[in-house]
Structures are given as C-alpha cells and as structure tokens.
C-alpha cells in the first residue's frame, strides 16, 4: 500500500496505509487540507470521506495508529491520554477504523494547536 504524508506546517510525518476499505477511501479523497482540532493528546480533522464502521473498529489505539472516525467524519491521531482515557491508554471518542500506522514518533503532535492547518497527500 502507498504512504501518506501529514504536513502540519512546522512538522510532519509519513504513514503506511493498511489494506482496509477505509485506507482505500481516504487515499481516493486525497489531497485533503483541513483545520485541526485537539482533544487531550489527540488531533483530529474533518475529511470528505464516508465509510461505515468496520468490524474491527475500536476506541483504544496505540500511539502511531491513525484512525478514521465515522461519527465525524474525521481522521483521528491519538498520541496519549484523552479526556476519557483510563490509566495510560489512548482512548478515542468512539470506535474508529484504524487505517494507517505512522512512521516515527507521533508524540511530536503535542506541539500542534487547534486551528493549525494540515495537508494530507499521497507520497509519490
């Protein structure tokens, strides 16, 4: 599967797509530019994608997993605790489709503020 590039202006990273229906739908919608929102140690942003919740959708993710939130619809990147986390887990607002894995440490997203513009593109 191809890679994605997430560019937040002053920082960015690449991610490997997984072989899922959600990954294919996100890839087809690229490029996407959006304004970021934050929720604890999570950044998320709207995407023009409509995909149903996959059977393996889940709320708890590992930092570095990139998820599609069907209730948004949005891409959610959790990198630590959110307001509903229990213990040290990364818990998203509701079950999400994990569709990619970041290459590198997503904890750098701690520096991103709400309103930051993000551009998501396919890596050539």
C-alpha positions, 0 to 999 in steps of 0.5 A: 500500500502507498504512504501518506504524508501529514504536513502540519506546517512546522512538522510532519510525518509519513504513514503506511496505509493498511489494506482496509476499505477505509485506507482505500477511501481516504487515499481516493479523497486525497489531497485533503487540507483541513483545520485541526482540532485537539482533544487531550493528546489527540488531533483530529480533522474533518475529511470528505470521506464516508465509510461505515464502521468496520468490524474491527473498529475500536476506541483504544489505539496505540500511539502511531495508529491513525484512525478514521472516525465515522461519527465525524467524519474525521481522521483521528491521531491519538498520541496519549491520554484523552479526556476519557482515557483510563490509566495510560491508554489512548482512548478515542471518542468512539470506535474508529477504523484504524487505517494507517500506522505512522512512521516515527514518533507521533508524540511530536503532535503535542506541539500542534494547536487547534486551528493549525492547518494540515495537508494530507497527500499521497507520497509519490 
